[in-house]
Every structure is written in structure tokens, then in C-alpha cells.
Amino acid sequence: MTVDEEAGSLAARVKALECQVAILAGKIAELEGGQASPFGRLASAPRAELERQDAMLEGAAGVSEEALTWAGRASLLPRLATLCFLLVVALLLRTIAETGLVSAFAGNFLGMGYAAALMAAGWILYARKSALAPVFAAAGAVLMSSVVVETHSSFQTLPLVPAYLTLMGTALFLALASHRFNAFMPISVGLLATCLGAAAMDWPRPNFPLLSLVLFAANLLGYSAAQLKRCSWLRWSILGVTIFMLGYWGILLGQSAAKAGMPAASLFPLWYLPIVAAYFLSFLSLALLGTFRASVTRISRFDISLPPIDALWASTAGLLAVLPLGRAWTLALGALLLLLSLAHFALVFFAARRRGGGDPSLVSFAIAGAVLLAFAVPALLGSFILSLPFLALLALLLGPLSKRWQNEGLRGVAYFVQVFAALGSAIAVLAAEDQAATLPAILAVFLVAVLAIGQFAWVRRSPPSVEGSIFTRFDPKDRGAVLILLSGMLAAYVGVRLVLALAVAGLSGEGRADVFSCAQSVFINLVVIALLLLAWRRSDRELRNVAILLTLVGIVKVFLFDLLEAHGVPLVVSVFSFGLAASLESVVLGRWKRDGSNRDAPPPMELGGKYD
């Protein structure tokens, strides 16, 4: 026990003795005087206080003993002391090199030799099952990485290629030690030190091809580390460093091309696309190994997440690299991405046949295929708006597949893709409405709206039916599907805006703006009327609530915009349409309230059921 703990314990015992003296004094007073004593009245309170103090002392002693037991079992203090002594030796060698007792070349190689000796000692200690083995291995890895980076960057006494080879050799040696002795510490520290050291070499302009080679080896060794122990954090760390450095390379290429018209030769522009393609195929292969290995009974989250991440970063990197090169390169990349998207959907069907329709890998490859398609079609067509109907059609096709395979994860992917297509069309049109007012764009936006509303109708006819799915846990009544309806109506509204923009193009003066604004209000109010009638006919509270929401939108549009900005007949028609919608809503809601026993019952859809 420390001095503070002993002092606290002594104070508690003194207080306990005071309580006992008070108890005895009270009893003596009662015996001698036969009268109630103030000490007697307090007798029970000190006894309770005494018990509480004893309990506190026992608890503190138990915690202290437990902490000491854990520290002894983990060999914490010996490991900490060993680390300090190893650090002292490293600092002593650095001091010798800095004071000039030996040349910089000899001093740096002395440090590398010391780091190599520590890793060799770690191997020997692992063979002897020593508790100090992880300390030597980890210290050697960190020290080797630091010395190599400083030797190359600061003293220029170690060429670039040997420096990278030294880092790769360090990681490989520690990986062999981990597999030889079934220990996770060497490979984890070795890979992190290698990745960070390679990234720091010649920063901010490293040799990207050689750096990519080191990171490629680190990702392969990270996969091998996962065979020893589930270590998603290690693989996520290596993947994060890899994507960051390759993305940084692409940004430098883009900046260089923007300034000089061509990327600088020092950035190795011809290596960029081949390396991105090699990483894409490698990550896909690792995901396939982690997913389809016969020995796999439970797929890791990393392997499930890798295909979508791989598709997203590779498509982005490739598109940013080819856009400055011209239309031909963009078309070639779009065709390649389309083929890769089809290949991913083929993997979805293959996984369904091999592992069953409920396998989570189906969701992973479906998301990756959708991401690749979202990049491929705009590159081929040269228009983001024209590509969105293809995504909406994909979402509509994924719905029946999810029902057929009893995979509600695919259903969620279909929801997301459909909402993305509808919202994407609305945002793209509103961001560049003047350029989007063309017949192909109008047809594309309305097609997206029709597909979204059609998918919502299918969703309500075919509710989720798998117990234990994501819908059971988070959305058992599938309320989130209303987002498909809302996004589809938003796309329809944007399409109407485009039609109105073309229709009023021949008008002039203030009348043009009045007609354009008030016609949108009329459209919103007509949609409210249609939804109210449909909700009343089907006794559908969901459609009724959507109609009420759109009524609020109509109020804002009519009274905060039209009344303040519009004039004449268009304003009269706008206000009249809202009044018509409001009166109908009043009648419908009034009758709905009177028929509350039937119409206000809980919605009929449950998991495995259907909407009436």
C-alpha cells in the first residue's frame, strides 16, 4: 500500500475507535444513572457507521489486491522497466551519433543494427515463452522504422530503395515471428510502423510507386494477420493509410495538371491508373477469399465492407484521373466500370447459389455493383441526370430479388438506391435548372419519379417477412419506405418545374414569373387532393399523413411566396387551388374522425403481412 492509502486506513480506524468509545460511554451512563444518555441515543448510528467503514476498507483492499494481481499476471512492471532500459540504450546510441564520436553513416547503421538485434531477441524470447518477448519485438519495430526514416530523410545516408526494402523486411520478419509463435503483437506493431514509416518517407512528395508497393505488401500481411486473430482494427488502419496516400497522389496529379497542363514527371503519372487497378483487383480478391473460403463460418465486418469501399474509392480515383485526358478516356473508363458492375452482380447470384440467399455477402456485392454503375453510366452518357433512371430501375429489380432470396439487406439496398436516384435527379436539376430544361432530362426525371412511386406501391404490397432482419430490429412496420414516396414526388415536382420552364419560355415580363411560380403551387395542391382521395378510399393513414405534410408545404408556398411576389390571374388560381385542397382535407379529416373505430386502427402491415 502507498503512504496515502495507509494514512486513509489509519484515519478510518481512529474514527471506528471513537465510535466504539462513544457506544461504551453511553452504556456506562445508562447503567450508572439509569437515565437516557445522549451517547445512548447515538449508539446505533456509530455502529452503522462502523460497519460502513469496515465495508469500505474491505472494498478498497479488494480493489488494490485485484489491481496488483492483474499487474503481476500481465508482467506490467517488468515489461515497463525493460522498455525503459531499451529506450535508454537507444538514446545513448543517438547521443553518441549526435556528438560526433562516430560518423553519421556509422551512427545510423548502428541504430539499425540495434533495432535488428532487438527484433532477433524478441524471436528468441518468444521461443522461450518469455513475458518480455513482446517488448523487444515492438521496440525493435518502432525503432527500425524511426531510424530508417531519419537516415534517409535527414542524413541522406540510406538510398530510397534500400530504405523501403528495409521496412518491408521488418514487416515480413515480424509477420513470420507472429505465425511461428502464434503471437499477434509482432505483426500488428510491425505493420503499423512500416505503413507510417513508408508514408513519412520524403513527405510531402514521396516516391508513390515504391510507396504503393510497400502498402500493397502491408495489406497482404494484414490479411495473413487476420488468420491469427480477428483484427479488423489493424486491417482498417492499413486500408485507411493506403486509400489516403493513393488519394493524395491523385490530388497532386490533378493540381499539377491544372497548373501546367500536364502532370509533373516527378509524380509518375503513368503509374497511377495501373496501380489503382491493381489495388482494386487485389482488394476484391481479398474480399472474395474472406467471403467464399470453405472454412469461413462467420464473415468479418471488414470483408463485408471491403467491396463497396473498394468500388467507391477506385471509381472516384479513376474518374478524377481520366477527366483531364479527354472524352475518349472517360468513355473507356465508363465501359470498364460497367463491366465491373455486371461482374459484381454476377457475384451476387453466385453467392446466392453457393451460400444461400440470406448471406450478407449478397448485400456487400450488390452495393459495390450499384456504386460502380453510378459511376459508369454518367461516364458513358456524359450526363448525370440521364444516368439516374438506370439506378432507379436497378432498385426496382432488387426488390423482388430480396423477396425471392428472403434477404432484407437487399431490400434496404433497393430503398437506398431508389432514394438516391430520386434525390439526385432533384438536386441535379435545381443546381443547373437552365441547362437541365431539355426534353431528355425531363423524360429522365419523370421516369425516375414513376419508378420510385412504383417501387413504393410494390413495397406496400410485399412487406418485409424475415424475422431477425434489420427491419425487425429497427423498423418493424417498414415506415422508412415512405422516403421512397416522398423522394419520388420530389422528382415529379422537379420535372414539373422543367416543363413549366419550357412552357413559359415564350412569355415576357412579370407574367412569366407569376405563371411559373403559381403553377407549381397548383401542382402541389392537386397532389394533396389526389392523396387525400386515395387515402380515404383505401383507409390509408400513411397517405393521409403525407397529404397533411404536403399541405404544410402548400401553405408556405402560397402564403409566403405567391401572395408576396405574384399578381393577377395566376395568384387567384393558386389561392383557389389551395382553398379547394384545404376544404377537401377538412371534410376528409372530419369524416375520418367520426369513423375512428375503423380508420384509426393500427396499420395492417406487420412482418409477414400485407397492406389492405
PLY file of the C-alpha trace (Angstrom):
ply
format ascii 1.0
element vertex 612
property float x
property float y
property float z
element edge 611
property int vertex1
property int vertex2
end_header
0.00 0.00 0.00
1.10 3.53 -0.67
1.60 6.18 2.04
-1.71 7.86 1.15
-3.62 4.58 1.40
-2.03 3.78 4.80
-2.93 7.25 6.09
-6.55 6.82 4.92
-6.76 3.40 6.54
-5.35 4.74 9.84
-7.85 7.63 9.89
-10.74 5.22 9.31
-9.62 3.00 12.18
-9.28 6.00 14.50
-12.81 7.03 13.65
-14.05 3.50 14.28
-12.38 3.50 17.72
-14.07 6.83 18.50
-17.43 5.28 17.65
-16.76 2.30 19.92
-15.76 4.61 22.80
-18.99 6.55 22.29
-21.02 3.32 22.48
-19.29 2.23 25.71
-19.71 5.68 27.25
-23.44 5.61 26.54
-23.89 2.20 28.12
-21.93 3.20 31.24
-24.07 6.32 31.60
-27.27 4.27 31.36
-26.03 1.75 33.95
-24.86 4.35 36.40
-27.57 6.93 36.15
-30.45 4.91 34.83
-31.23 7.87 32.60
-31.17 8.27 28.88
-27.84 9.48 27.73
-27.11 11.36 24.57
-24.44 8.75 23.95
-27.04 6.04 24.19
-29.26 7.69 21.62
-26.33 7.78 19.23
-25.29 4.20 19.89
-26.99 2.74 16.80
-25.64 5.41 14.50
-21.95 4.78 15.35
-22.47 1.04 14.93
-23.84 1.59 11.41
-21.00 3.97 10.69
-18.53 1.37 11.92
-19.98 -1.28 9.61
-19.86 1.12 6.68
-16.21 1.98 7.35
-15.27 -1.70 7.58
-17.03 -2.39 4.29
-15.18 0.50 2.64
-11.85 -0.76 3.94
-12.52 -4.29 2.71
-13.60 -2.97 -0.70
-10.53 -0.77 -1.07
-8.28 -3.60 -0.04
-10.01 -5.91 -2.52
-9.59 -3.46 -5.41
-5.93 -2.92 -4.55
-5.27 -6.64 -4.40
-7.12 -7.17 -7.69
-5.08 -4.46 -9.42
-1.85 -5.94 -8.07
-2.89 -9.40 -9.20
-3.65 -8.12 -12.73
-0.38 -6.21 -12.92
1.54 -9.28 -11.82
-0.28 -11.57 -14.22
0.35 -9.17 -17.15
4.00 -8.68 -16.13
3.33 -4.97 -16.39
6.13 -3.65 -14.24
8.88 -5.91 -15.66
7.80 -5.01 -19.20
7.72 -1.32 -18.38
11.16 -1.47 -16.78
12.57 -3.38 -19.76
11.13 -0.83 -22.18
12.77 1.98 -20.24
16.17 0.29 -20.33
15.88 -0.41 -24.06
14.96 3.22 -24.63
17.95 4.35 -22.58
20.29 2.34 -24.81
18.68 3.79 -27.95
19.03 7.34 -26.62
22.64 6.66 -25.69
23.42 5.50 -29.23
21.71 8.59 -30.64
23.73 10.82 -28.32
26.96 9.17 -29.49
26.00 9.83 -33.11
24.97 13.45 -32.48
28.16 14.35 -30.55
30.33 13.24 -33.49
32.10 10.36 -31.74
31.18 8.30 -34.80
30.21 9.42 -38.31
26.55 9.95 -39.22
26.72 6.93 -41.55
28.09 4.67 -38.80
25.71 6.08 -36.20
22.64 5.47 -38.32
23.64 1.92 -39.15
24.46 1.36 -35.50
20.88 2.31 -34.67
19.51 -0.01 -37.37
21.69 -2.81 -36.07
20.43 -2.24 -32.55
16.81 -2.36 -33.78
17.52 -5.58 -35.68
19.11 -7.07 -32.56
16.01 -6.23 -30.53
13.76 -7.99 -33.04
16.07 -11.03 -33.07
16.00 -11.05 -29.27
12.23 -10.93 -29.43
12.22 -14.04 -31.65
14.46 -15.88 -29.18
12.36 -14.80 -26.19
9.16 -15.90 -27.95
10.78 -19.29 -28.48
11.48 -19.42 -24.73
7.93 -18.20 -23.95
9.24 -15.20 -22.07
6.84 -12.48 -20.95
9.30 -9.85 -22.21
9.22 -11.04 -25.84
6.51 -8.55 -27.00
8.52 -5.64 -25.57
11.64 -6.49 -27.60
9.69 -7.15 -30.80
7.58 -3.98 -30.59
10.51 -1.77 -29.57
12.62 -3.15 -32.42
9.87 -2.49 -35.00
9.24 1.11 -33.90
12.94 1.87 -33.60
13.73 0.38 -37.03
11.03 2.45 -38.71
12.18 5.66 -37.00
15.86 5.13 -37.79
15.20 4.26 -41.45
13.04 7.35 -41.99
15.55 9.64 -40.27
18.54 8.07 -42.00
17.02 8.59 -45.43
15.20 11.90 -44.96
17.54 13.81 -42.64
21.02 12.40 -43.25
20.58 11.06 -46.84
22.91 8.17 -45.99
20.42 5.46 -46.94
19.11 5.35 -50.54
15.39 5.21 -51.18
15.08 1.65 -52.48
17.09 0.07 -49.61
15.04 2.13 -47.16
11.75 0.78 -48.47
13.18 -2.74 -48.67
14.31 -2.47 -45.04
10.80 -1.52 -43.96
9.30 -4.40 -45.95
11.85 -6.79 -44.49
10.98 -5.63 -40.97
7.30 -6.27 -41.53
7.96 -9.67 -43.10
10.27 -10.78 -40.27
7.75 -9.83 -37.60
4.94 -11.49 -39.57
6.95 -14.72 -39.64
7.51 -14.41 -35.89
3.79 -13.98 -35.30
2.90 -17.04 -37.36
5.74 -19.09 -35.90
4.76 -18.41 -32.28
1.05 -17.65 -32.78
1.50 -14.15 -31.33
-0.39 -11.11 -32.60
1.79 -8.34 -31.16
4.79 -8.53 -33.56
2.81 -8.38 -36.80
0.44 -5.67 -35.57
3.19 -3.30 -34.40
5.40 -4.18 -37.36
2.72 -3.40 -39.95
1.68 -0.13 -38.36
5.30 1.02 -38.04
6.02 0.01 -41.64
2.96 1.80 -43.08
3.53 5.02 -41.17
7.26 5.00 -41.83
6.78 4.43 -45.56
4.18 7.22 -45.73
6.51 9.63 -43.91
9.42 8.94 -46.27
10.17 12.05 -48.41
6.91 13.71 -47.35
5.17 15.64 -48.93
6.39 14.23 -52.27
7.15 10.54 -51.67
8.02 8.10 -54.41
4.46 6.89 -54.93
5.14 3.71 -56.96
7.57 2.38 -54.34
5.27 3.51 -51.53
2.40 1.68 -53.22
4.49 -1.49 -53.30
5.15 -1.26 -49.55
1.47 -0.62 -48.78
0.45 -3.47 -51.07
2.68 -5.85 -49.09
1.27 -4.46 -45.83
-2.30 -5.18 -46.94
-1.38 -8.76 -47.83
0.32 -9.24 -44.46
-2.74 -7.69 -42.78
-4.86 -10.38 -44.40
-2.49 -13.02 -43.05
-2.71 -11.43 -39.60
-6.46 -11.93 -39.68
-5.85 -15.66 -39.83
-4.19 -15.46 -36.41
-6.79 -13.33 -34.73
-9.81 -11.26 -35.66
-8.11 -7.90 -36.00
-10.38 -5.65 -38.02
-8.82 -2.56 -36.47
-5.41 -3.46 -37.94
-6.79 -4.07 -41.43
-8.88 -0.88 -41.23
-5.78 1.10 -40.25
-3.71 -0.24 -43.15
-6.59 0.29 -45.58
-7.05 3.85 -44.34
-3.36 4.68 -44.86
-3.47 3.11 -48.33
-6.54 4.98 -49.54
-5.29 8.24 -48.06
-1.90 8.04 -49.76
-3.32 7.00 -53.15
-5.94 9.72 -52.89
-3.24 12.23 -52.01
-1.32 11.08 -55.08
-4.37 11.69 -57.27
-4.88 15.17 -55.79
-1.26 16.10 -56.52
-1.65 14.87 -60.09
-4.77 16.96 -60.55
-3.18 20.08 -59.12
-0.11 19.64 -61.27
-2.19 19.15 -64.42
-4.30 22.21 -63.62
-1.20 24.42 -63.29
0.98 23.18 -66.14
-1.47 21.38 -68.41
0.33 18.07 -67.79
1.18 16.30 -64.52
4.78 16.63 -63.40
7.00 13.70 -64.29
8.20 13.51 -60.68
4.70 12.37 -59.72
4.88 9.31 -62.02
1.51 9.95 -63.73
1.76 6.88 -66.00
1.87 4.61 -62.95
-1.28 5.95 -61.31
-4.09 4.15 -63.17
-2.30 0.76 -63.30
-1.62 0.91 -59.57
-5.24 1.90 -58.81
-6.44 -1.02 -60.97
-4.03 -3.42 -59.23
-5.26 -2.33 -55.80
-8.89 -2.60 -56.87
-8.45 -6.19 -58.07
-6.36 -7.07 -55.00
-8.95 -5.76 -52.55
-11.68 -7.56 -54.47
-9.66 -10.78 -54.33
-9.12 -10.42 -50.59
-12.84 -9.83 -50.10
-13.64 -12.96 -52.14
-11.15 -15.00 -50.09
-12.68 -13.75 -46.86
-16.20 -14.41 -48.11
-16.06 -17.70 -50.01
-13.38 -19.65 -48.13
-14.78 -23.03 -47.22
-13.56 -22.72 -43.63
-15.37 -19.43 -43.04
-18.38 -19.78 -40.76
-18.73 -16.10 -39.93
-17.70 -13.35 -42.33
-15.85 -10.46 -40.72
-17.21 -6.93 -40.96
-14.07 -5.87 -42.78
-14.57 -8.43 -45.54
-18.23 -7.43 -45.83
-17.38 -3.73 -46.06
-14.40 -4.04 -48.38
-16.19 -4.44 -51.79
-18.28 -1.23 -51.50
-15.30 0.78 -50.21
-13.11 -0.67 -52.94
-15.64 0.25 -55.64
-16.17 3.76 -54.30
-12.55 4.86 -53.92
-11.31 3.18 -57.12
-14.11 4.67 -59.24
-13.53 8.12 -57.79
-9.77 7.92 -58.26
-10.09 6.62 -61.82
-12.65 9.21 -62.88
-10.65 12.11 -61.47
-7.57 10.84 -63.28
-9.15 10.46 -66.74
-11.39 13.55 -66.83
-8.49 15.88 -67.80
-7.42 13.41 -70.52
-10.46 13.84 -72.75
-13.75 12.19 -73.70
-12.18 9.03 -75.15
-10.51 8.14 -71.85
-13.75 8.83 -69.97
-15.69 6.53 -72.30
-13.12 3.78 -71.87
-13.27 4.07 -68.08
-17.09 4.08 -68.17
-17.13 0.87 -70.23
-14.67 -0.77 -67.84
-16.70 0.26 -64.79
-19.87 -1.07 -66.42
-18.23 -4.46 -66.96
-17.02 -4.50 -63.37
-20.52 -3.60 -62.17
-22.00 -6.53 -64.09
-19.28 -8.77 -62.66
-20.25 -7.74 -59.12
-23.91 -8.53 -59.77
-22.81 -11.89 -61.17
-21.06 -12.43 -57.84
-24.38 -11.67 -56.11
-26.06 -14.56 -57.95
-23.03 -16.79 -57.38
-23.07 -16.09 -53.64
-26.82 -16.77 -53.52
-26.30 -20.18 -55.11
-23.26 -21.12 -53.04
-24.04 -19.70 -49.61
-27.80 -19.17 -49.73
-29.94 -16.13 -50.42
-29.67 -14.81 -46.87
-25.87 -14.50 -46.92
-24.66 -10.96 -46.06
-22.11 -11.03 -48.89
-25.00 -10.53 -51.32
-25.63 -7.11 -49.82
-21.94 -6.21 -49.99
-21.51 -7.09 -53.66
-24.87 -5.52 -54.57
-23.81 -2.20 -53.03
-20.47 -2.39 -54.83
-22.22 -3.12 -58.13
-24.59 -0.19 -57.63
-21.68 2.16 -56.84
-19.82 1.07 -59.98
-22.98 1.53 -62.06
-23.50 5.01 -60.60
-20.04 5.98 -61.91
-20.16 4.02 -65.18
-23.38 5.29 -66.75
-22.64 9.04 -66.33
-19.18 8.46 -67.82
-20.73 6.71 -70.82
-23.65 9.08 -71.36
-21.89 12.27 -70.37
-24.81 13.30 -68.15
-25.58 12.60 -64.53
-29.32 13.22 -64.90
-29.69 10.79 -67.80
-27.95 8.06 -65.80
-30.36 8.14 -62.86
-33.21 6.11 -64.48
-30.80 3.17 -64.72
-30.19 3.31 -60.96
-33.93 3.62 -60.29
-34.55 0.57 -62.49
-31.84 -1.34 -60.62
-33.52 -0.52 -57.32
-36.86 -1.74 -58.69
-35.27 -5.05 -59.72
-33.52 -5.59 -56.39
-36.85 -5.55 -54.55
-38.24 -8.82 -55.99
-34.81 -10.44 -55.63
-34.78 -9.62 -51.92
-38.22 -11.20 -51.61
-37.17 -14.27 -53.56
-34.00 -14.83 -51.55
-35.51 -13.73 -48.21
-32.68 -11.21 -47.85
-33.93 -7.99 -46.32
-30.49 -6.43 -46.61
-31.01 -6.33 -50.38
-34.35 -4.66 -49.72
-32.56 -1.95 -47.78
-30.10 -1.51 -50.67
-33.05 -1.10 -53.04
-34.52 1.60 -50.77
-31.24 3.49 -50.63
-30.55 3.32 -54.38
-34.09 4.46 -55.23
-33.97 7.40 -52.83
-30.50 8.30 -54.13
-31.76 8.31 -57.73
-34.79 10.46 -56.93
-32.96 12.94 -54.72
-30.04 13.02 -57.14
-32.35 13.98 -60.00
-33.92 16.76 -57.93
-30.59 18.17 -56.76
-29.03 17.97 -60.22
-31.95 19.82 -61.79
-32.16 22.50 -59.12
-28.39 23.06 -59.26
-28.44 23.75 -63.02
-32.07 24.31 -63.97
-31.37 26.37 -67.08
-29.17 23.69 -68.63
-31.47 20.85 -67.50
-34.59 22.19 -69.25
-34.28 19.78 -72.17
-36.60 17.03 -73.36
-34.23 14.11 -72.49
-33.68 15.49 -68.98
-37.42 15.96 -68.45
-38.15 12.40 -69.55
-35.36 11.07 -67.31
-36.66 12.92 -64.24
-40.26 11.80 -64.77
-39.10 8.22 -65.36
-37.24 8.29 -62.04
-40.37 9.62 -60.32
-42.57 6.91 -61.86
-40.12 4.14 -60.90
-39.86 5.44 -57.33
-43.63 5.63 -56.85
-43.97 2.23 -58.48
-41.45 0.74 -56.08
-43.32 2.26 -53.14
-46.51 0.57 -54.39
-44.65 -2.76 -54.61
-43.18 -2.28 -51.13
-46.62 -1.84 -49.63
-47.86 -4.98 -51.38
-44.81 -7.00 -50.27
-43.76 -6.07 -46.72
-40.64 -7.48 -45.02
-41.14 -11.06 -43.96
-37.90 -12.29 -42.39
-37.69 -12.50 -38.63
-34.40 -11.25 -37.22
-33.71 -8.95 -40.17
-32.70 -5.32 -39.93
-36.34 -4.32 -40.34
-37.35 -6.42 -37.34
-34.78 -4.64 -35.17
-35.04 -1.06 -36.37
-38.19 -0.62 -38.47
-40.63 -3.48 -37.85
-43.50 -1.72 -39.66
-41.36 -0.55 -42.56
-42.14 3.12 -42.03
-38.87 4.15 -43.69
-40.29 3.17 -47.08
-42.26 6.42 -47.11
-38.97 8.11 -48.02
-39.24 6.43 -51.42
-42.66 8.02 -51.95
-41.50 11.45 -50.79
-38.37 11.38 -52.94
-40.41 10.21 -55.94
-42.86 13.08 -55.51
-39.94 15.48 -55.20
-38.58 14.19 -58.52
-42.04 14.65 -60.07
-42.18 18.22 -58.73
-38.78 18.98 -60.26
-39.94 17.50 -63.55
-42.99 19.79 -63.49
-40.68 22.75 -62.91
-38.74 21.81 -66.04
-41.95 21.50 -68.07
-43.15 24.87 -66.79
-39.79 26.45 -67.60
-40.20 25.36 -71.22
-43.88 26.31 -71.29
-43.38 29.89 -70.07
-40.27 30.48 -72.17
-42.37 32.37 -74.72
-43.93 34.71 -72.15
-42.37 38.01 -71.18
-42.41 40.45 -68.29
-43.73 39.72 -64.81
-46.40 37.38 -66.15
-43.76 34.79 -66.89
-42.52 34.62 -63.29
-46.11 34.69 -61.93
-47.25 31.76 -64.06
-44.08 29.78 -63.28
-44.46 30.23 -59.50
-48.22 29.83 -59.15
-48.40 26.80 -61.43
-46.05 24.98 -59.04
-48.42 25.77 -56.17
-51.36 24.44 -58.18
-49.43 21.20 -58.81
-48.70 20.78 -55.08
-52.34 21.34 -54.17
-53.56 18.90 -56.84
-51.21 16.25 -55.44
-52.66 16.89 -51.96
-56.18 16.40 -53.31
-55.21 13.18 -55.08
-53.51 11.76 -51.99
-56.49 12.63 -49.77
-58.95 10.89 -52.07
-56.71 7.84 -52.36
-56.13 7.73 -48.60
-59.90 7.96 -47.95
-60.66 5.21 -50.44
-58.00 2.83 -49.04
-58.28 3.89 -45.39
-54.54 4.51 -45.53
-53.22 6.68 -42.69
-49.76 6.80 -44.27
-51.04 8.54 -47.42
-53.20 10.79 -45.26
-50.18 11.89 -43.25
-48.18 12.53 -46.41
-51.05 14.66 -47.70
-51.02 16.68 -44.47
-47.27 17.18 -44.82
-47.70 18.42 -48.38
-50.46 20.74 -47.18
-47.91 22.45 -44.93
-45.64 22.80 -47.94
-48.55 24.32 -49.88
-49.22 26.80 -47.10
-45.63 28.02 -47.19
-45.60 28.18 -51.00
-48.90 30.05 -51.37
-48.81 32.44 -48.43
-45.10 33.17 -48.11
-44.15 33.26 -51.79
-47.13 33.64 -54.13
-49.01 36.26 -52.11
-45.87 38.38 -51.76
-44.48 38.01 -55.27
-47.24 37.05 -57.76
-50.13 39.10 -59.18
-53.24 38.75 -61.28
-54.94 35.60 -62.50
-52.07 33.21 -61.64
-52.29 34.29 -57.98
-56.08 33.84 -57.97
-55.76 30.31 -59.34
-53.04 29.47 -56.82
-55.06 30.63 -53.82
-58.22 28.97 -55.16
-56.45 25.62 -55.59
-55.17 25.76 -52.03
-58.61 26.62 -50.72
-60.04 23.65 -52.61
-57.40 21.34 -51.15
-57.95 22.71 -47.63
-61.73 22.30 -47.80
-61.44 18.74 -49.06
-58.90 17.96 -46.33
-61.27 19.37 -43.72
-64.10 17.14 -44.96
-61.91 14.04 -45.16
-60.33 14.51 -41.73
-63.72 15.24 -40.19
-65.22 12.03 -41.54
-62.05 10.17 -40.62
-62.51 11.28 -37.02
-66.17 10.22 -36.97
-65.23 6.79 -38.35
-62.34 6.46 -35.89
-63.04 2.88 -34.84
-62.27 1.61 -38.32
-59.96 4.18 -39.82
-57.72 4.91 -36.82
-56.89 1.27 -36.17
-53.21 0.38 -36.28
-51.93 -0.08 -39.83
-52.47 -3.62 -41.07
-48.91 -4.23 -42.22
-46.76 -6.33 -39.94
-43.81 -8.55 -40.76
-45.15 -11.29 -42.96
-48.45 -9.48 -43.60
-49.85 -7.20 -46.29
-51.50 -3.86 -46.59
-55.19 -4.00 -47.22
0 1
1 2
2 3
3 4
4 5
5 6
6 7
7 8
8 9
9 10
10 11
11 12
12 13
13 14
14 15
15 16
16 17
17 18
18 19
19 20
20 21
21 22
22 23
23 24
24 25
25 26
26 27
27 28
28 29
29 30
30 31
31 32
32 33
33 34
34 35
35 36
36 37
37 38
38 39
39 40
40 41
41 42
42 43
43 44
44 45
45 46
46 47
47 48
48 49
49 50
50 51
51 52
52 53
53 54
54 55
55 56
56 57
57 58
58 59
59 60
60 61
61 62
62 63
63 64
64 65
65 66
66 67
67 68
68 69
69 70
70 71
71 72
72 73
73 74
74 75
75 76
76 77
77 78
78 79
79 80
80 81
81 82
82 83
83 84
84 85
85 86
86 87
87 88
88 89
89 90
90 91
91 92
92 93
93 94
94 95
95 96
96 97
97 98
98 99
99 100
100 101
101 102
102 103
103 104
104 105
105 106
106 107
107 108
108 109
109 110
110 111
111 112
112 113
113 114
114 115
115 116
116 117
117 118
118 119
119 120
120 121
121 122
122 123
123 124
124 125
125 126
126 127
127 128
128 129
129 130
130 131
131 132
132 133
133 134
134 135
135 136
136 137
137 138
138 139
139 140
140 141
141 142
142 143
143 144
144 145
145 146
146 147
147 148
148 149
149 150
150 151
151 152
152 153
153 154
154 155
155 156
156 157
157 158
158 159
159 160
160 161
161 162
162 163
163 164
164 165
165 166
166 167
167 168
168 169
169 170
170 171
171 172
172 173
173 174
174 175
175 176
176 177
177 178
178 179
179 180
180 181
181 182
182 183
183 184
184 185
185 186
186 187
187 188
188 189
189 190
190 191
191 192
192 193
193 194
194 195
195 196
196 197
197 198
198 199
199 200
200 201
201 202
202 203
203 204
204 205
205 206
206 207
207 208
208 209
209 210
210 211
211 212
212 213
213 214
214 215
215 216
216 217
217 218
218 219
219 220
220 221
221 222
222 223
223 224
224 225
225 226
226 227
227 228
228 229
229 230
230 231
231 232
232 233
233 234
234 235
235 236
236 237
237 238
238 239
239 240
240 241
241 242
242 243
243 244
244 245
245 246
246 247
247 248
248 249
249 250
250 251
251 252
252 253
253 254
254 255
255 256
256 257
257 258
258 259
259 260
260 261
261 262
262 263
263 264
264 265
265 266
266 267
267 268
268 269
269 270
270 271
271 272
272 273
273 274
274 275
275 276
276 277
277 278
278 279
279 280
280 281
281 282
282 283
283 284
284 285
285 286
286 287
287 288
288 289
289 290
290 291
291 292
292 293
293 294
294 295
295 296
296 297
297 298
298 299
299 300
300 301
301 302
302 303
303 304
304 305
305 306
306 307
307 308
308 309
309 310
310 311
311 312
312 313
313 314
314 315
315 316
316 317
317 318
318 319
319 320
320 321
321 322
322 323
323 324
324 325
325 326
326 327
327 328
328 329
329 330
330 331
331 332
332 333
333 334
334 335
335 336
336 337
337 338
338 339
339 340
340 341
341 342
342 343
343 344
344 345
345 346
346 347
347 348
348 349
349 350
350 351
351 352
352 353
353 354
354 355
355 356
356 357
357 358
358 359
359 360
360 361
361 362
362 363
363 364
364 365
365 366
366 367
367 368
368 369
369 370
370 371
371 372
372 373
373 374
374 375
375 376
376 377
377 378
378 379
379 380
380 381
381 382
382 383
383 384
384 385
385 386
386 387
387 388
388 389
389 390
390 391
391 392
392 393
393 394
394 395
395 396
396 397
397 398
398 399
399 400
400 401
401 402
402 403
403 404
404 405
405 406
406 407
407 408
408 409
409 410
410 411
411 412
412 413
413 414
414 415
415 416
416 417
417 418
418 419
419 420
420 421
421 422
422 423
423 424
424 425
425 426
426 427
427 428
428 429
429 430
430 431
431 432
432 433
433 434
434 435
435 436
436 437
437 438
438 439
439 440
440 441
441 442
442 443
443 444
444 445
445 446
446 447
447 448
448 449
449 450
450 451
451 452
452 453
453 454
454 455
455 456
456 457
457 458
458 459
459 460
460 461
461 462
462 463
463 464
464 465
465 466
466 467
467 468
468 469
469 470
470 471
471 472
472 473
473 474
474 475
475 476
476 477
477 478
478 479
479 480
480 481
481 482
482 483
483 484
484 485
485 486
486 487
487 488
488 489
489 490
490 491
491 492
492 493
493 494
494 495
495 496
496 497
497 498
498 499
499 500
500 501
501 502
502 503
503 504
504 505
505 506
506 507
507 508
508 509
509 510
510 511
511 512
512 513
513 514
514 515
515 516
516 517
517 518
518 519
519 520
520 521
521 522
522 523
523 524
524 525
525 526
526 527
527 528
528 529
529 530
530 531
531 532
532 533
533 534
534 535
535 536
536 537
537 538
538 539
539 540
540 541
541 542
542 543
543 544
544 545
545 546
546 547
547 548
548 549
549 550
550 551
551 552
552 553
553 554
554 555
555 556
556 557
557 558
558 559
559 560
560 561
561 562
562 563
563 564
564 565
565 566
566 567
567 568
568 569
569 570
570 571
571 572
572 573
573 574
574 575
575 576
576 577
577 578
578 579
579 580
580 581
581 582
582 583
583 584
584 585
585 586
586 587
587 588
588 589
589 590
590 591
591 592
592 593
593 594
594 595
595 596
596 597
597 598
598 599
599 600
600 601
601 602
602 603
603 604
604 605
605 606
606 607
607 608
608 609
609 610
610 611
